[in-house]
Amino acid sequence: MDNSDVMTPIASEAASEAQPVALSQFRKVPVFRDVDDDTLAGLAAISTLVTMPADTILCRQGIPAEQLLVLLEGQVALENTTPSGASAVVDVVSPGGHFMLSAVLSGLPGLMSARTVTAAKLIGIEAEGLRILLHREASLAAALLRAEAMEFGAMVRQVCDLKLRTTAQRLGCYLLALTEETAVNSVSLRLPFDKRLLAARLGCRQENLSRAFAALRRLGVETHGARVILHDIVSLRDYSLPDDSTDLESA
């Protein structure tokens, strides 16, 4: 990856055919579902819809955010790098998620870099225009305040996971978050990204992830590459002790 190519959806020449954003596309994003149509029209006027290739840097740590980025398709990794050059994946954003919100609202440099894991379709909302809209649109302000609160809650849960749960328990919680509420005790699912990225997301090395999968076999966790079968969800839940609020948004 050439890290010198720092791209944003509005300005990037790598983006394919930047397009206007329809209100229906905003409605697909959880944070905007309760925002009124007039406000969404104002957002659409300062937004662009683009498709970016895999392994593209969307924004870089330490640089003020020019856009609030909303992911419609694909996956984006959020990463932090220390002065020594060591880096860690803080989160992996799935469709419907957004990132750089705190940096956009504060006007301060972002604390993370964002990189596309796969080809991705995104909405880029101009930061300055968004801050202007916030001063006059109460429904938008309420929606983004709630989004900020949810981001903070997710961060607290992640810190608690790292401090209070073993790697195997963190993996168990993650797998449970990928399942839908069901009356059955067995389910088959696919990991949304490769195990290397999953290990980084869970805050462990790849060999520790392999050991965690092995530890969960006695609880009915069967793996076939990216396909995972949970044969005993009740036992896995009793072992992993997930938070009541564990869901896909916080996974």
Helices and strands as residue ranges (DSSP letters): E 16-19, H 23-27, G 30-32, H 37-45, E 47-52, E 57-59, E 67-73, E 76-81, E 87-93, E 98-99, H 101-106, E 113-116, E 120-126, H 127-136, H 138-164, H 167-177, E 187-190, H 195-202, H 206-216, G 217-219, E 221-224, E 227-230, H 233-240, G 248-250
